[in-house]
């Protein structure tokens, strides 16, 4: 199991704690420091069964300043998330070929 984690985010911390409380082995990826590649983000989106626009944090300053009101392709949104990783919704938890957003944290229970 992997969690794309931001330790400053309360939902991300709650999701990680829920994983640990359920005795699951987890690899923590602090995605703001270890930015996912285009291939990794594409794979995550496939496992989430979502498009890039579905996991954008539209309240972030980087979104408002650079992308608000713009219509981009899936690949262009992925490139935007690589350039501004704070745009990636968090946390994302992956187990095998399935992934969930940890909003709410209880979503992770589907993976156990």
Buried (B, 14 or more C-beta within 10 A) or exposed (E): BBBBBBEEBEBBBBBBEBBEEEEBEBEBBBBBEEBBEEEBBBBBBEBBEBEBBEBBBEEBEBBEEEBEEEEBEBEBBBBBBBEBBBBBBBBBBBBEEEBBBBBEBEBBEEBE
